[in-house]
Amino acid sequence: MLSAMHLGGLTFREVCLRTWTKINEQEILTRAAAISFYALAALVPFLALVITLSAWFLLSGTWETWVTLNISMFKTHF
């Protein structure tokens, strides 16, 4: 662990400059932004699917029960 702190004889400033240069050469920040954008863009339709399916599954049994109860209540009152 101690040998990793020597940085190969480079100063901390030199390591930072080399790292920043390589980041710019490989376009790391551009790729990270693209991945973030596509992940967020894919999240919107996924959430729409989850909301739609959960509403469909939750209401499929509830709607039938509600209609049955209301019809039976309507018959008893009139």
matplotlib code that plots the C-alpha trace (Angstrom):
import matplotlib.pyplot as plt

x = [0.0, 2.8, 4.4, 1.2, 1.5, 4.9, 3.2, 6.1, 8.3, 5.8, 4.4, 0.8, 0.3, 1.9, -0.3, -3.4, -2.4, -1.6, -4.9, -6.9, -5.1, -5.9, -9.6, -9.8, -8.1, -10.5, -13.5, -14.5, -16.8, -18.6, -19.2, -20.4, -22.8, -24.1, -24.7, -26.5, -28.7, -29.7, -30.3, -32.6, -34.3, -34.9, -36.3, -39.3, -40.9, -40.0, -41.8, -44.8, -44.8, -44.6, -47.3, -49.6, -49.1, -49.5, -52.7, -54.0, -53.2, -54.4, -57.6, -58.5, -59.7, -60.8, -63.1, -65.1, -65.5, -66.7, -69.2, -70.6, -71.0, -72.7, -75.1, -76.0, -76.5, -78.6, -80.8, -81.4, -82.4, -84.9]
y = [0.0, 2.3, 1.8, 2.9, 6.3, 7.0, 7.5, 6.3, 9.2, 11.7, 14.6, 14.8, 17.6, 15.6, 12.6, 14.9, 16.5, 13.1, 11.7, 14.7, 14.5, 10.8, 11.5, 14.1, 11.8, 8.9, 11.2, 9.7, 12.5, 12.5, 8.8, 9.1, 11.8, 9.7, 6.7, 8.8, 10.4, 7.0, 5.5, 8.4, 8.2, 4.5, 5.1, 7.0, 4.2, 1.7, 3.6, 4.0, 0.2, -0.4, 2.0, 0.6, -3.0, -2.3, -0.4, -3.2, -6.0, -4.1, -2.9, -6.2, -7.8, -4.7, -3.5, -6.7, -6.7, -3.1, -3.6, -6.7, -4.9, -1.9, -4.1, -6.1, -2.9, -1.5, -4.6, -4.5, -0.8, -1.0]
z = [0.0, 0.8, -2.6, -4.3, -2.5, -4.2, -7.6, -9.5, -8.6, -10.0, -8.0, -7.2, -9.7, -12.5, -11.7, -11.8, -15.1, -16.8, -15.5, -16.8, -20.2, -20.6, -19.5, -22.3, -24.9, -24.2, -24.0, -20.7, -19.7, -23.0, -22.7, -19.1, -20.2, -23.0, -20.7, -18.2, -20.9, -22.3, -18.9, -18.0, -21.4, -20.9, -17.4, -18.6, -20.7, -18.0, -15.3, -17.6, -18.1, -14.3, -13.5, -16.2, -15.3, -11.6, -12.1, -14.4, -12.0, -8.9, -10.5, -12.3, -9.1, -7.4, -10.2, -10.3, -6.5, -6.6, -9.4, -7.7, -4.4, -6.0, -8.0, -4.9, -2.9, -5.7, -5.7, -2.0, -1.9, -4.7]

ax = plt.figure().add_subplot(projection="3d")
ax.plot(x, y, z, "-o")
ax.set_aspect("equal")
plt.show()
